Amino acid sequence: MRTSARMAARQIKFEDCKAPEGYQLPAETKGAALTMKTRRFDHIDLRVREMAAAKRFYAQVLPALGFSIDSSGDEWCIWQAPGSGPVEFFGFTAERHHQPNDNRIAFWAESRAEVDQLAEVVRQAGGLNLEGPALWREYSPGYYAFFFEDPSGNKLEICCREARPG
């Protein structure tokens, strides 16, 4: 899809994406890079093969992950985090010839118990190729995760990390 058509489909306005009034980037300190303070990403823009199957799956999974506001249209499904102003969102649209690859989207959980709860939501929603929840020490000490695929084969994960990767 061309960029102009993509923007029109989402009906996003530049004004909606501006930083809050008075926001300033933090002053750069000697040798340190600038870091984001409250948000780590803006959105996920995913392709799926079959829209109806993806809608059924993500309508159950995304609210459990905190994307509880459904602002979907005809061509795009968009689930947003609650809040005022610009918020993170997870969007997807159909691309008939979509081929999943080895990229993986990983969602943060606060605890192992939350990973377990979200894994059950994914199971009930029809997640594919389920692995875990389990400890994956080869990633880092205390790395507890659940791996799965959506109906189109896109790879996702829910994890709780208790240490930095080594």
C-alpha positions, 0 to 999 in steps of 0.5 A, a space after each residue: 500500500 502506498 504511504 499516502 493511501 496508508 495514511 488516509 486509511 488510518 486517518 491520522 492527523 499530524 496534530 494528534 502526534 505532537 508532543 505535549 505543549 512545553 515538552 523538551 528533550 532532556 539535556 544531553 549529558 557528557 557522553 550519554 545518549 538521549 533516552 525516551 522517558 515514558 514511551 518505548 515505542 509508538 506503534 506496531 504495524 503488522 500484516 496478516 493474511 486473513 483479516 477475519 481470523 486476525 480480528 477474532 484472535 487479536 480482539 481477545 489478546 490485545 485487550 489483555 495486553 493493555 490495548 483496550 481501545 478498539 478504533 478499527 476501521 474498514 481496512 485497518 484494525 487498531 487497538 490503542 492503549 488507554 490515555 489521553 493524547 497520543 498513545 501506543 497502538 497495535 495495528 494490522 491490515 490484510 495482505 493476502 500474500 503475507 509471509 511471516 518471517 523470523 521477526 518476533 514481537 515481545 510484550 512485557 509482563 510484570 511477573 511470571 503469574 502475568 505471563 501465565 495468565 496471558 498465555 491462557 488468554 492466547 490459548 483460548 484465542 487460538 494461538 498457534 505453535 505454543 511454547 511455554 510458559 517456561 524459564 529460558 535461561 539461555 536468554 538471561 537469568 530469570 527469563 520467563 516467557 511464552 512464545 506463540 504465533 497468530 493465525 497468520 504465523 506472525 511470531 509473538 512472545 510475552 515475557 518477564 525478565 528478572 535480569 538484564 541479558 548477559 
